[in-house]
């Protein structure tokens, strides 16, 4: 089975490419620039500009994928807020180009969305009414709607606060920032008035595999089982690695003025994924251990 993964140079993209390769799938990885996942010798890499419709059509026609996992996105809310035209191009228009180009091949289209399509009062279940608080969330919701209207068999996967091992050429996660700061004996301020359901990257990979194998239709939340603030996450990292917790200062989100609004009570409910996909995430404590093992 040919599986095409966009955004393959990113954190989730690299982990997912390796995970599905190990499961025996033929993985075609699409991203901009040079391939960052050089250790995966079985990966078939294509440098593609997803905002160029002709480039997208040529790549899809060559690969003829049975499954498309559309993971690429402009995903930093602040950057999206300050560059709205580019954000729409990357998050909405690129999705439309992929959908149109893939229609003749009738693939299973799995769109990687985000918890940012929702507002406050989380954790959220799949059928809640979206209420994005910032432009990033708005564009991801717009892309979701295009996927639903495409006529293709589709799945929409919404993750939240992804973490896990960071390999070479990967952007470090929040957990790595905490560890690295504490190792250097640096005091850090961490928000304690926002709550998320942090998600271990391999749990997401397993959930996506189940979505592909079952070819499920609709929205699924793949998140962790624990509801934690970033401060609680940082304390857990320090305790797990025997680092100094007194270097971590709890603060409110007002300490870090930002151009965009972020939900204070976010997170995702996973009952649907548990029931239909057999999804069962590990604890955050176990995730920390596996991240740094």
C-alpha positions in Angstrom: 0.0 0.0 0.0 1.4 3.4 -1.0 1.0 5.9 1.8 1.8 9.6 1.1 2.8 11.8 4.1 3.0 15.5 3.8 5.1 17.6 6.2 7.4 14.6 6.5 10.3 16.8 7.8 8.4 17.8 10.8 8.3 16.2 14.3 5.1 14.1 13.8 6.0 13.6 10.1 9.3 12.0 10.8 8.0 9.8 13.6 5.0 8.7 11.5 7.2 7.9 8.5 9.5 5.7 10.5 6.6 4.0 12.3 4.6 3.1 9.2 7.8 2.1 7.4 8.5 -0.4 10.2 4.9 -1.7 9.7 5.8 -2.6 6.1 4.1 0.2 4.2 5.6 1.9 1.2 6.0 5.5 2.4 6.3 8.5 0.1 7.4 11.5 2.1 6.6 15.0 0.9 8.1 18.2 2.3 10.0 21.3 1.2 13.7 21.4 0.7 16.0 18.5 1.5 15.0 15.3 3.3 15.7 15.6 7.0 15.0 11.9 7.8 18.2 10.5 6.3 18.2 7.4 8.6 15.1 5.9 7.0 16.7 4.4 3.9 13.3 3.0 2.7 11.6 6.4 2.5 10.8 7.7 -0.9 11.3 11.4 -0.6 9.8 14.1 -2.9 10.5 17.8 -2.4 7.2 19.4 -3.2 5.7 22.9 -2.8 2.2 22.2 -1.6 1.2 25.7 -2.3 1.9 25.2 -6.1 -1.1 23.4 -7.6 0.8 22.1 -10.6 3.6 20.7 -8.4 1.0 18.9 -6.2 -0.8 17.4 -9.3 2.5 16.1 -10.7 3.5 14.5 -7.4 0.1 12.8 -6.8 -0.1 11.5 -10.4 3.4 10.0 -10.1 2.8 8.3 -6.7 -0.9 7.3 -7.0 -1.3 6.9 -3.3 -3.8 4.6 -1.6 -3.7 6.7 1.5 -2.8 10.4 2.0 -1.9 11.7 5.4 -1.9 15.4 5.2 0.2 16.6 8.1 1.9 19.7 6.6 0.8 23.0 8.0 1.8 26.4 9.3 1.3 25.6 12.9 2.6 28.4 15.1 -0.4 30.5 16.1 1.6 33.7 16.5 3.2 33.4 13.1 -0.2 32.6 11.5 -1.6 35.7 13.1 1.1 37.9 11.7 1.1 36.3 8.3 -2.5 35.5 7.5 -2.2 35.4 3.7 0.6 32.8 3.9 -1.2 30.9 6.6 -4.3 30.5 4.5 -2.2 29.5 1.5 -0.4 26.8 3.5 -3.3 25.5 5.6 -6.3 25.9 3.4 -5.3 26.3 -0.2 -2.7 23.6 -0.1 -5.3 21.2 1.4 -7.6 22.1 -1.5 -4.9 21.4 -4.1 -4.2 18.0 -2.5 -7.9 17.1 -2.5 -8.4 18.0 -6.1 -5.3 16.3 -7.3 -6.0 13.1 -5.5 -9.7 12.8 -6.4 -9.1 10.6 -9.6 -7.2 8.1 -7.4 -9.8 7.9 -4.7 -7.4 7.5 -1.7 -8.3 7.4 1.9 -7.6 11.0 3.0 -6.5 11.4 6.6 -6.2 15.1 7.7 -4.1 16.0 10.7 -6.0 18.9 12.4 -5.7 20.4 15.9 -7.4 21.1 19.2 -7.2 24.8 18.3 -10.4 24.5 16.3 -12.2 24.6 19.7 -12.4 27.3 22.3 -12.6 27.1 26.1 -14.3 24.6 28.4 -12.2 21.6 27.4 -11.6 18.7 27.2 -13.6 18.6 24.0 -15.4 15.7 22.3 -15.5 15.2 18.5 -19.1 16.6 18.0 -18.7 19.8 19.9 -19.3 23.0 18.0 -16.0 24.5 16.9 -15.1 27.9 18.2 -11.5 28.8 17.2 -9.9 31.6 19.2 -7.3 32.5 16.7 -6.5 32.6 13.0 -4.5 29.4 13.1 -7.5 27.5 14.4 -9.8 29.2 11.9 -7.7 28.0 8.9 -7.5 24.4 10.3 -11.3 24.4 10.6 -11.6 25.7 7.1 -9.4 22.9 5.8 -11.5 20.3 7.8 -14.6 21.6 6.0 -12.9 21.2 2.6 -12.0 17.6 3.5 -15.5 16.8 4.5 -16.9 18.2 1.3 -14.4 16.5 -1.0 -16.4 13.3 -1.7 -13.4 11.2 -0.6 -13.3 8.7 2.2 -11.8 10.8 4.9 -10.6 10.7 8.5 -9.8 13.8 10.6 -7.4 13.3 13.4 -7.1 16.0 16.1 -4.1 15.9 18.4 -3.0 18.2 21.2 0.4 19.1 22.7 2.5 16.4 21.0 5.8 15.3 22.7 8.2 12.4 22.4 11.8 11.6 21.5 13.6 14.3 19.4 16.0 12.9 16.8 18.6 14.8 14.8 17.1 17.6 12.7 13.9 17.6 14.8 12.7 20.7 16.7 12.9 19.9 20.4 9.7 19.6 22.3 8.6 21.5 25.4 9.9 18.6 27.5 13.3 18.9 26.0 13.4 22.6 26.7 12.5 22.0 30.4 15.2 19.3 30.7 17.9 21.3 28.9 17.2 24.4 31.0 17.3 22.5 34.3 20.5 20.7 33.4 22.1 24.1 32.8 20.8 25.2 36.2 18.6 27.9 34.5 15.5 29.1 36.3 12.4 28.9 34.1 8.9 30.4 34.3 6.1 28.0 33.2 2.4 28.7 32.8 0.1 27.1 35.4 -3.3 28.4 34.3 -3.7 26.5 31.1 -4.5 22.8 30.9 -4.0 20.4 28.1 -4.0 16.6 27.4 -0.4 16.1 26.3 0.0 13.3 23.8 2.9 10.9 23.3 3.9 10.8 19.6 3.9 7.0 19.3 0.3 6.8 20.7 -0.7 9.1 17.8 1.2 6.9 15.3 -0.7 3.8 16.6 -4.0 5.6 16.5 -3.3 6.7 12.9 -2.5 3.2 11.9 -5.8 2.0 13.3 -7.6 4.7 11.4 -5.9 3.6 8.1 -6.5 -0.1 8.7 -10.2 0.4 9.6 -10.6 3.2 7.0 -12.8 5.0 9.5 -14.9 8.0 8.4 -15.2 11.1 10.5 -13.4 12.9 13.3 -11.2 11.2 15.9 -9.4 12.7 18.9 -6.0 11.1 19.7 -4.7 12.6 22.9 -3.2 11.7 26.3 -5.2 10.5 29.3 -3.9 13.1 31.7 -5.1 16.7 32.0 -2.1 18.8 33.0 -0.8 22.4 33.0 2.6 23.1 31.4 3.9 23.8 35.0 2.7 20.3 36.1 4.3 18.8 33.1 7.6 20.6 33.8 7.5 19.4 37.5 6.9 15.8 36.3 9.9 16.0 33.9 12.1 17.3 36.7 11.1 14.7 39.2 11.4 11.9 36.6 14.9 13.0 35.7 16.0 13.9 39.2 16.5 17.5 38.4 15.8 20.6 40.6 12.1 21.4 40.8 12.8 24.6 42.7 14.1 26.1 39.4 10.6 26.0 38.0 8.4 29.0 38.9 4.6 28.8 38.2 3.2 31.8 36.5 0.0 32.9 34.8 -0.4 33.2 31.0 -0.5 37.0 31.5 3.3 36.8 32.2 3.9 36.1 28.5 1.9 38.6 26.4 1.0 37.1 23.0 -0.7 38.4 19.9 -3.2 35.5 19.9 -5.7 34.1 22.3 -5.1 30.6 23.5 -7.6 28.5 25.5 -6.9 28.1 29.2 -9.0 25.0 29.5 -8.3 22.9 26.4 -7.6 19.2 25.8 -9.5 16.5 24.0 -11.7 13.6 25.1 -10.7 10.2 23.6 -13.8 8.0 24.3 -14.6 7.6 20.6 -11.1 6.5 19.7 -11.0 4.1 22.6 -14.3 2.5 21.5 -13.8 2.3 17.8 -10.0 2.2 17.3 -9.0 0.4 20.5 -6.9 3.5 21.3 -5.3 3.4 24.8 -2.6 6.1 25.5 0.1 5.7 28.0 0.4 7.9 31.1 2.4 11.1 31.0 4.9 9.7 33.4 5.6 6.7 31.1 5.8 9.1 28.2 8.5 11.1 29.9 10.5 7.9 30.5 10.2 6.8 26.9 11.0 10.3 25.6 14.4 10.4 27.4 15.2 6.7 27.4 
